[in-house]
Amino acid sequence: MTKGMKHMSKRVMRGARKLEILVNNFLGTGPGAKSKSTRCPEGYVTFDKWLSCYKFSTFNASWYEARDFCTGMDSDLVSIDSLKEQFLVSFFIRNNPGT
């Protein structure tokens, strides 16, 4: 590797570590994390300072079956309203397989 590429690689890794720390702190999963909010029903996930509750499932269903399941639980399918919400939900799914 050239000197410039090594320097760039180090900067990228430092940035990735900082991002991971920020995300863990925001999600409440890092060191010193606060206990999860109790405002969501059992089995649902919420993120610190976030208004929504999420229920992740691993069963296969059509969109209609999934929506019926959600409405039966007085809920609805997720509707992503922002890039930040997309990031949080995607991050959770990638880092919690089988949830």
C-alpha positions in Angstrom: 0.0 0.0 0.0 1.1 3.5 -0.6 1.6 5.9 2.3 -1.5 7.8 1.3 -3.7 4.7 1.2 -2.5 3.6 4.7 -3.3 7.0 6.1 -6.8 6.9 4.5 -7.4 3.4 5.8 -6.5 4.5 9.4 -8.9 7.5 9.1 -11.7 5.3 7.8 -11.2 2.8 10.6 -11.2 5.6 13.2 -14.3 7.1 11.7 -16.0 3.6 11.7 -15.2 3.1 15.4 -16.5 6.6 16.3 -19.7 5.9 14.3 -20.2 2.6 16.1 -19.8 4.2 19.5 -22.3 6.9 18.6 -24.8 4.4 17.3 -24.4 2.2 20.4 -24.9 5.1 22.7 -28.0 6.3 20.7 -29.5 2.7 20.7 -28.7 2.3 24.4 -26.5 -0.8 23.8 -23.1 0.6 24.5 -21.2 0.6 27.8 -23.2 2.5 30.5 -26.4 2.1 28.5 -29.6 2.9 30.3 -32.3 0.3 30.8 -34.9 0.0 28.0 -38.0 2.0 28.0 -41.1 0.2 29.4 -43.5 2.2 27.3 -43.5 -0.5 24.6 -45.3 -3.8 24.9 -43.2 -6.9 25.8 -41.4 -8.3 22.8 -41.2 -4.9 21.1 -38.0 -2.9 20.6 -37.5 0.9 21.0 -34.5 3.1 20.7 -33.5 5.7 23.2 -35.1 9.1 22.5 -37.3 7.4 19.8 -41.1 7.5 19.7 -41.8 4.3 17.8 -41.9 0.7 19.0 -40.8 -2.1 16.6 -41.6 -5.8 16.6 -39.2 -7.9 14.5 -40.3 -11.3 13.3 -38.6 -14.1 11.4 -41.6 -15.9 9.9 -42.4 -15.7 6.2 -45.7 -14.1 5.2 -47.2 -12.2 2.4 -47.6 -8.4 2.9 -51.3 -9.0 3.5 -50.7 -11.7 6.1 -48.1 -9.6 7.8 -50.4 -6.6 7.9 -53.2 -8.8 9.3 -50.9 -10.1 12.0 -49.8 -6.5 12.9 -53.4 -5.1 13.0 -54.4 -8.1 15.2 -51.8 -6.8 17.7 -53.2 -3.3 17.5 -50.2 -2.3 15.4 -49.2 -1.7 11.8 -46.4 -2.6 9.4 -43.4 -0.3 9.7 -43.4 2.8 7.5 -40.0 4.4 7.3 -40.3 8.2 7.5 -36.7 9.3 7.5 -33.2 8.3 6.6 -32.3 8.2 10.3 -35.2 5.7 10.9 -34.0 3.6 8.0 -30.5 3.6 9.4 -31.7 2.6 12.9 -34.0 -0.2 11.7 -31.4 -1.5 9.3 -28.6 -1.4 11.9 -30.8 -3.3 14.4 -31.6 -6.0 11.9 -28.0 -6.5 10.8 -26.8 -6.6 14.3 -29.5 -8.8 15.8 -30.0 -11.8 13.5 -32.9 -14.0 14.4 -34.7 -11.3 16.3 
